[in-house]
């Protein structure tokens, strides 16, 4: 019997190759057949190791999920970019390599990103719908809470407050 270490940690510039590989695998699986082949390849190539190394070195918050000696996925998050929304933080993207999807790792990454944002004083957050993690979810709010994913494909962003996803976006 063997034991495999599963850990979530902040990315370092030296992780750029592994993050790019996870991004590549997740995008090919998530968007093949949705985005035409040449355009998908162009989008994937823009986020290669150099792009990730630069982003991480400049302070982008990227949490990695390590499974043994592999990077199984990542979450990229930080301050809310949409000034029109009254929420502090945002999870920009959360992707897992295909073989690690459906095992609860997305929930772990989401929780780690949410916790890190809260520890930085960012108490509320939105999640970008463009994340492959969000695009693969059912429509039940209960599936959201159980899986750490977000429903409502018609919404561009969903709001998370105090660890729960509301049925409707609250007004402020």
VODREN-721117 format. One record per atom (N, C-alpha, C): residue in three letters; x, y, z. Coordinates in steps of 0.02 Angstrom, whole numbers, padded with zeros to 5 digits, always signed. Example, Ala and Ser with C-alpha at 12.3 -4.5 7.8 and 13.67 -1.06 7.14 Angstrom:
BEGIN
ALA+00660-00284+00390ALA+00615-00225+00390ALA+00660-00165+00390SER+00642-00112+00354SER+00684-00053+00357SER+00645+00002+00394
END
This chain:
BEGIN
UNK+00042-00059+00000UNK+00000+00000+00000UNK+00044+00062+00000UNK+00026+00111-00041UNK+00065+00172-00043UNK+00022+00231-00023UNK+00055+00283-00003UNK+00021+00345+00018UNK+00040+00400-00031UNK-00009+00439-00051UNK+00003+00495-00096UNK-00014+00559-00059UNK+00032+00607-00059UNK+00021+00671-00027UNK-00020+00716-00072UNK-00073+00743-00045UNK-00114+00793-00080UNK-00105+00858-00041UNK-00082+00909-00076UNK-00071+00974-00042UNK-00094+01031-00086UNK-00111+01085-00053UNK-00127+01147-00088UNK-00078+01199-00062UNK-00045+01233-00109UNK+00005+01283-00091UNK+00006+01338-00143UNK+00037+01393-00125UNK+00044+01449-00172UNK+00097+01430-00225UNK+00084+01451-00286UNK+00131+01438-00341UNK+00192+01483-00335UNK+00247+01457-00358UNK+00310+01494-00363UNK+00328+01499-00438UNK+00368+01548-00458UNK+00386+01552-00529UNK+00413+01487-00558UNK+00446+01447-00517UNK+00473+01383-00542UNK+00417+01333-00560UNK+00355+01346-00538UNK+00298+01302-00553UNK+00266+01318-00621UNK+00291+01368-00655UNK+00258+01393-00716UNK+00246+01337-00767UNK+00293+01294-00777UNK+00286+01240-00827UNK+00228+01194-00808UNK+00223+01176-00745UNK+00170+01131-00722UNK+00102+01165-00725UNK+00098+01229-00709UNK+00035+01266-00712UNK+00013+01270-00786UNK+00059+01285-00830UNK+00043+01289-00901UNK+00018+01222-00927UNK+00048+01168-00904UNK+00028+01101-00925UNK-00043+01085-00901UNK-00059+01103-00838UNK-00126+01093-00811UNK-00177+01135-00850UNK-00159+01198-00864UNK-00202+01243-00902UNK-00216+01214-00971UNK-00164+01191-01004UNK-00169+01162-01071UNK-00217+01102-01070UNK-00206+01055-01026UNK-00247+00993-01023UNK-00320+01010-01006UNK-00330+01055-00958UNK-00399+01072-00939UNK-00435+01108-00995UNK-00401+01154-01028UNK-00434+01191-01082UNK-00450+01146-01141UNK-00404+01101-01159UNK-00418+01055-01215UNK-00479+01012-01200UNK-00485+00990-01139UNK-00543+00948-01120UNK-00607+00990-01115UNK-00602+01048-01084UNK-00662+01089-01072UNK-00690+01122-01134UNK-00647+01143-01179UNK-00669+01185-01234UNK-00665+01154-01304UNK-00639+01092-01309UNK-00637+01058-01374UNK-00710+01049-01398UNK-00723+01068-01459UNK-00790+01063-01487UNK-00833+01124-01473UNK-00810+01167-01428UNK-00845+01230-01413UNK-00810+01288-01448UNK-00744+01289-01440UNK-00702+01339-01474UNK-00669+01304-01532UNK-00673+01331-01593UNK-00642+01298-01651UNK-00567+01285-01639UNK-00544+01228-01664UNK-00476+01204-01653UNK-00420+01255-01658UNK-00413+01291-01714UNK-00358+01339-01720UNK-00363+01396-01668UNK-00424+01419-01655UNK-00433+01472-01606UNK-00417+01447-01536UNK-00438+01385-01521UNK-00422+01355-01455UNK-00346+01350-01446UNK-00311+01327-01498UNK-00238+01321-01494UNK-00206+01389-01482UNK-00233+01440-01514UNK-00206+01508-01506UNK-00216+01531-01433UNK-00276+01519-01406UNK-00290+01540-01337UNK-00246+01502-01287UNK-00237+01438-01298UNK-00195+01398-01253UNK-00122+01421-01256UNK-00097+01433-01317UNK-00027+01452-01324UNK-00010+01519-01291UNK-00060+01563-01284UNK-00049+01627-01251UNK-00033+01619-01177UNK-00053+01563-01147UNK-00044+01553-01076UNK+00008+01498-01064UNK+00064+01504-01097UNK+00118+01455-01089UNK+00159+01468-01026UNK+00213+01431-01017UNK+00255+01437-00957UNK+00280+01508-00945UNK+00299+01543-00997UNK+00324+01612-00989UNK+00272+01658-00961UNK+00210+01651-00985UNK+00155+01693-00960UNK+00144+01679-00886UNK+00142+01615-00867UNK+00130+01597-00797UNK+00188+01619-00752UNK+00249+01610-00775UNK+00307+01630-00735UNK+00304+01705-00720UNK+00288+01744-00771UNK+00283+01816-00763UNK+00226+01835-00716UNK+00168+01804-00725UNK+00110+01819-00682UNK+00124+01802-00609UNK+00153+01745-00597UNK+00168+01724-00528UNK+00221+01769-00498UNK+00273+01785-00537UNK+00327+01827-00512UNK+00301+01897-00494UNK+00250+01921-00531UNK+00222+01987-00517UNK+00172+01987-00460UNK+00160+01928-00430UNK+00117+01925-00371UNK+00047+01899-00381UNK+00031+01874-00441UNK-00035+01844-00450UNK-00044+01787-00401UNK-00103+01784-00371UNK-00118+01730-00324UNK-00139+01668-00363UNK-00098+01618-00360UNK-00112+01555-00393UNK-00101+01500-00341UNK-00154+01463-00325UNK-00149+01407-00280UNK-00144+01343-00322UNK-00099+01300-00303UNK-00089+01237-00339UNK-00114+01179-00297UNK-00144+01131-00330UNK-00162+01068-00297UNK-00112+01017-00321UNK-00070+00995-00275UNK-00021+00944-00291UNK-00047+00875-00271UNK-00039+00827-00316UNK-00059+00758-00303UNK+00005+00716-00314UNK+00036+00698-00259UNK+00102+00666-00266UNK+00150+00715-00296UNK+00183+00695-00349UNK+00232+00740-00381UNK+00203+00777-00441UNK+00136+00775-00449UNK+00103+00809-00505UNK+00063+00869-00481UNK+00057+00919-00524UNK+00011+00974-00513UNK-00054+00952-00547UNK-00106+00942-00505UNK-00170+00918-00531UNK-00215+00975-00555UNK-00202+01035-00530UNK-00243+01092-00550UNK-00223+01155-00514UNK-00259+01208-00527UNK-00242+01272-00496UNK-00304+01317-00492UNK-00300+01365-00448UNK-00350+01419-00444UNK-00311+01485-00447UNK-00336+01531-00487UNK-00307+01597-00494UNK-00359+01646-00467UNK-00340+01689-00420UNK-00389+01730-00385UNK-00357+01794-00358UNK-00398+01840-00337UNK-00373+01903-00309UNK-00430+01952-00299UNK-00415+02016-00304UNK-00466+02068-00296UNK-00516+02064-00353UNK-00578+02082-00338UNK-00630+02084-00388UNK-00611+02135-00443UNK-00614+02114-00506UNK-00595+02157-00561UNK-00653+02199-00587UNK-00714+02180-00570UNK-00773+02216-00595UNK-00793+02270-00545UNK-00775+02331-00560UNK-00787+02386-00514UNK-00862+02397-00501UNK-00904+02375-00548UNK-00976+02384-00540UNK-01007+02336-00489UNK-00970+02284-00470UNK-00994+02237-00420UNK-00965+02255-00352UNK-01005+02249-00301UNK-00985+02270-00235UNK-00956+02212-00194UNK-00912+02175-00223UNK-00882+02118-00189UNK-00807+02127-00189UNK-00776+02102-00137UNK-00705+02115-00126UNK-00659+02073-00171UNK-00671+02008-00172UNK-00626+01962-00206UNK-00659+01928-00265UNK-00617+01891-00302UNK-00642+01854-00361UNK-00598+01793-00372UNK-00629+01738-00389UNK-00593+01680-00413UNK-00598+01686-00489UNK-00540+01701-00520UNK-00539+01713-00592UNK-00547+01648-00631UNK-00513+01598-00608UNK-00516+01533-00642UNK-00496+01478-00595UNK-00522+01419-00608UNK-00505+01360-00569UNK-00509+01302-00617UNK-00453+01270-00629UNK-00450+01215-00677UNK-00414+01155-00647UNK-00438+01096-00667UNK-00407+01033-00647UNK-00391+00994-00710UNK-00335+00957-00708UNK-00321+00911-00763UNK-00378+00861-00767UNK-00395+00837-00826UNK-00454+00794-00835UNK-00456+00733-00788UNK-00401+00702-00777UNK-00401+00642-00735UNK-00412+00655-00661UNK-00412+00719-00642UNK-00423+00738-00572UNK-00492+00771-00562UNK-00531+00775-00615UNK-00597+00805-00610UNK-00647+00755-00580UNK-00696+00781-00543UNK-00748+00740-00515UNK-00728+00704-00451UNK-00673+00723-00420UNK-00648+00689-00360UNK-00649+00734-00298UNK-00677+00793-00304UNK-00681+00839-00247UNK-00622+00887-00242UNK-00576+00884-00289UNK-00517+00927-00285UNK-00535+01000-00301UNK-00585+01011-00344UNK-00608+01079-00359UNK-00634+01112-00296UNK-00671+01076-00256UNK-00696+01102-00193UNK-00638+01121-00147UNK-00587+01080-00145UNK-00529+01095-00103UNK-00494+01159-00125UNK-00484+01166-00191UNK-00453+01226-00217UNK-00496+01288-00203UNK-00561+01282-00214UNK-00607+01337-00202UNK-00603+01359-00129UNK-00605+01311-00084UNK-00602+01326-00012UNK-00536+01360+00006UNK-00481+01336-00021UNK-00416+01366-00007UNK-00412+01438-00032UNK-00437+01449-00093UNK-00437+01517-00121UNK-00482+01563-00080UNK-00541+01540-00063UNK-00587+01580-00023UNK-00556+01597+00045UNK-00524+01548+00076UNK-00492+01560+00141UNK-00436+01611+00135UNK-00395+01605+00084UNK-00340+01652+00074UNK-00366+01723+00063UNK-00419+01729+00023UNK-00449+01795+00012UNK-00475+01824+00078UNK-00509+01783+00117UNK-00537+01807+00180UNK-00482+01828+00229UNK-00427+01790+00230UNK-00371+01808+00274UNK-00339+01873+00253UNK-00349+01892+00190UNK-00323+01956+00165UNK-00373+02013+00172UNK-00428+01999+00206UNK-00479+02050+00217UNK-00531+02055+00162UNK-00529+02010+00113UNK-00578+02010+00059UNK-00633+01960+00078UNK-00685+01985+00110UNK-00735+01942+00142UNK-00790+01916+00096UNK-00801+01947+00040UNK-00852+01922-00007UNK-00818+01914-00075UNK-00846+01871-00118UNK-00814+01859-00182UNK-00863+01840-00235UNK-00841+01849-00297UNK-00878+01826-00356UNK-00834+01774-00390UNK-00866+01732-00429UNK-00829+01681-00466UNK-00844+01691-00540UNK-00793+01697-00580UNK-00802+01705-00652UNK-00831+01642-00682UNK-00881+01650-00724UNK-00913+01593-00757UNK-00866+01560-00807UNK-00816+01596-00830UNK-00772+01569-00881UNK-00729+01512-00857UNK-00726+01501-00792UNK-00687+01445-00765UNK-00716+01379-00789UNK-00675+01333-00811UNK-00697+01267-00832UNK-00733+01231-00777UNK-00714+01246-00716UNK-00745+01216-00657UNK-00817+01237-00652UNK-00832+01300-00665UNK-00899+01326-00660UNK-00940+01301-00719UNK-00910+01295-00778UNK-00949+01278-00838UNK-00972+01205-00838UNK-00946+01163-00793UNK-00964+01093-00792UNK-01015+01076-00738UNK-01048+01124-00710UNK-01091+01114-00652UNK-01164+01105-00672UNK-01201+01069-00631UNK-01273+01063-00639UNK-01307+01127-00617UNK-01373+01126-00611UNK-01408+01188-00596UNK-01434+01192-00524UNK-01427+01141-00486UNK-01453+01142-00418UNK-01407+01179-00370UNK-01435+01225-00329UNK-01392+01258-00279UNK-01361+01208-00231UNK-01395+01151-00221UNK-01366+01101-00175UNK-01304+01069-00206UNK-01304+01061-00272UNK-01243+01033-00304UNK-01186+01081-00296UNK-01201+01146-00293UNK-01150+01197-00283UNK-01117+01187-00215UNK-01158+01183-00164UNK-01131+01178-00097UNK-01095+01112-00086UNK-01119+01060-00118UNK-01088+00995-00109UNK-01024+00988-00150UNK-01023+01018-00209UNK-00966+01009-00253UNK-00917+01067-00252UNK-00938+01123-00223UNK-00895+01181-00225UNK-00898+01216-00292UNK-00946+01198-00334UNK-00954+01227-00400UNK-01012+01275-00400UNK-01021+01311-00454UNK-01073+01361-00456UNK-01121+01348-00513UNK-01187+01354-00501UNK-01236+01343-00553UNK-01251+01407-00592UNK-01303+01404-00632UNK-01331+01461-00667UNK-01287+01483-00724UNK-01289+01445-00778UNK-01248+01459-00836UNK-01265+01525-00869UNK-01324+01553-00853UNK-01343+01617-00884UNK-01309+01676-00849UNK-01283+01666-00790UNK-01251+01721-00754UNK-01177+01723-00770UNK-01150+01782-00780UNK-01079+01788-00793UNK-01038+01775-00730UNK-01065+01795-00673UNK-01030+01787-00609UNK-01081+01769-00557UNK-01059+01734-00506UNK-01102+01718-00449UNK-01067+01744-00387UNK-01105+01753-00336UNK-01079+01783-00276UNK-01076+01731-00221UNK-01022+01732-00183UNK-01014+01687-00127UNK-01004+01730-00065UNK-01045+01721-00015UNK-01039+01758+00048UNK-01039+01707+00105UNK-00995+01716+00151UNK-00993+01675+00211UNK-00996+01601+00196UNK-00963+01580+00142UNK-00957+01509+00128UNK-01018+01477+00096UNK-01067+01516+00073UNK-01124+01485+00040UNK-01139+01522-00025UNK-01171+01488-00071UNK-01190+01519-00134UNK-01265+01531-00131UNK-01287+01594-00135UNK-01359+01608-00132UNK-01394+01589-00196UNK-01460+01581-00193UNK-01500+01567-00252UNK-01500+01626-00300UNK-01500+01685-00273UNK-01500+01746-00313UNK-01443+01790-00289UNK-01417+01831-00333UNK-01364+01878-00315UNK-01394+01930-00269UNK-01367+01939-00209UNK-01395+01987-00162UNK-01383+02059-00185UNK-01429+02102-00168UNK-01417+02173-00183UNK-01384+02204-00122UNK-01351+02259-00132UNK-01316+02292-00077UNK-01337+02362-00070
END
